[in-house]
């Protein structure tokens, strides 16, 4: 088992055309292959527990080679205000807080918790924190933002 490290992946493009990178906590598992240890806060398409391969010629710079069975939820709001309410509710589903900045909380939740249970928490947060936004980080295609990836159906892991 190797030591945790980070890989820098392009999360966006700055107005001047330069890339904006997000550092993702990973463990090296093979040539250009990594196990994601913490769900990202800005990148889309993968979560903690997934295995990725760096593929510089792809637009994203990576591809998911194996799913770990977790959903990433990115919550945009005052983290100090919302964390005490959200964190125990996510933990009750078997999830965890993977990252925090002043305006973002990043959660990893097992897909076996079920989308209705996950959404119940975050819809309640919508009411509690008017103006907040949240999104799944690895449920929809990062290119179009609407096509479901459906990786959870292949594993049979999601429950109603």
C-alpha positions in Angstrom: 0.0 0.0 0.0 1.5 3.3 -1.0 1.3 6.6 0.9 -1.5 9.0 0.1 -0.6 11.7 -2.4 -2.4 14.1 -4.7 -3.0 14.4 -8.4 -3.9 17.8 -10.0 -6.8 17.6 -12.4 -8.2 20.5 -14.5 -11.5 21.6 -12.8 -12.2 24.6 -14.9 -10.7 27.2 -17.2 -9.9 30.7 -15.9 -11.2 33.7 -17.9 -7.7 34.2 -19.3 -7.7 30.6 -20.7 -5.4 29.1 -18.1 -6.4 25.9 -16.3 -7.7 25.9 -12.8 -6.6 22.7 -11.0 -8.1 20.7 -8.1 -5.8 18.6 -6.1 -7.4 15.2 -5.4 -6.3 12.9 -2.6 -5.3 9.5 -4.0 -3.3 6.4 -3.5 -1.1 5.3 -6.4 -2.1 1.7 -7.5 -0.4 1.3 -10.8 1.0 3.1 -13.9 -1.1 6.3 -14.2 -3.8 4.6 -11.9 -5.0 5.9 -8.6 -7.6 5.0 -5.9 -9.5 8.2 -5.0 -9.4 8.6 -1.2 -11.6 11.8 -0.9 -14.4 13.0 -3.1 -13.6 16.2 -5.0 -15.2 19.5 -4.4 -15.3 20.9 -7.9 -14.5 18.0 -10.3 -17.4 15.8 -11.5 -17.6 12.2 -12.6 -16.0 10.3 -9.6 -16.0 9.9 -5.9 -14.0 8.5 -3.1 -13.4 4.7 -3.6 -13.3 5.0 -7.4 -10.2 4.1 -9.4 -9.1 6.5 -12.0 -6.5 6.4 -14.7 -4.8 9.6 -15.9 -5.4 10.0 -19.6 -4.0 13.4 -20.6 -5.4 13.2 -24.2 -8.9 13.1 -22.8 -10.6 16.4 -22.2 -11.0 15.6 -18.5 -7.5 14.3 -18.1 -8.8 11.1 -16.5 -11.2 8.2 -16.9 -12.9 6.1 -14.2 -11.8 2.5 -14.4 -13.7 1.1 -11.4 -16.5 2.4 -9.3 -16.2 2.2 -5.5 -19.9 2.4 -4.7 -20.0 5.9 -3.3 -21.9 9.0 -4.2 -20.3 12.4 -4.0 -22.4 15.4 -2.9 -21.1 18.9 -3.2 -22.9 21.4 -1.0 -22.4 25.1 -1.6 -23.1 27.4 1.4 -21.5 28.8 4.5 -19.7 25.6 5.7 -19.4 26.8 9.3 -23.1 27.4 9.5 -24.3 24.2 7.7 -21.8 21.6 8.8 -23.1 21.0 12.3 -26.6 20.3 10.8 -25.5 18.3 7.8 -22.6 16.2 9.0 -24.5 14.0 11.5 -27.3 13.4 9.1 -24.9 12.3 6.4 -23.1 10.1 8.9 -26.4 8.4 9.8 -26.5 7.2 6.2 -22.9 5.8 6.5 -21.4 8.8 4.8 -18.6 11.2 5.8 -17.4 14.7 5.2 -14.4 14.6 2.9 -13.6 18.2 2.5 -14.5 21.7 3.6 -13.7 25.3 2.4 -15.6 28.4 3.6 -18.2 27.9 0.8 -18.2 24.2 0.1 -18.8 20.9 2.0 -18.0 17.7 0.1 -19.6 14.5 1.3 -19.1 10.8 0.3 -22.1 8.6 0.9 -22.5 4.9 0.1 -25.0 4.5 -2.8 -26.6 1.7 -0.8 -28.1 4.5 1.4 -30.4 5.2 -1.5 -31.0 8.3 -3.5 -34.3 9.1 -1.7 -32.6 9.1 1.7 -29.7 11.3 0.4 -32.0 13.7 -1.4 -34.2 14.0 1.7 -31.3 15.4 3.7 -30.3 17.9 1.0 -33.9 19.0 0.1 -34.3 19.7 3.8 -31.1 21.7 3.7 -32.6 23.7 0.8 -35.3 24.8 3.2 -33.0 25.4 6.2 -30.4 27.4 4.2 -32.2 29.5 1.6 -29.9 30.2 -1.3 -27.7 27.1 -0.8 -27.0 24.8 -3.8 -26.1 21.2 -3.9 -25.3 18.7 -6.6 -24.2 15.2 -7.1 -20.6 15.0 -8.2 -20.7 11.6 -9.9 -24.3 10.9 -10.8 -24.6 12.9 -14.0 -22.3 13.0 -17.1 -19.9 15.9 -16.5 -20.0 16.9 -20.1 -23.8 17.5 -20.4 -24.8 17.6 -16.8 -28.1 15.8 -17.3 -27.4 12.3 -18.5 -27.3 9.8 -15.6 -24.2 7.7 -15.5 -26.2 4.8 -14.0 -23.0 3.1 -12.6 -25.0 2.1 -9.6 -27.4 0.0 -11.7 -24.5 -2.2 -12.9 -23.4 -2.9 -9.4 -27.0 -3.4 -8.1 -25.9 -1.4 -5.0 -28.5 1.3 -4.9 -31.6 0.6 -2.8 -34.9 2.4 -2.8 
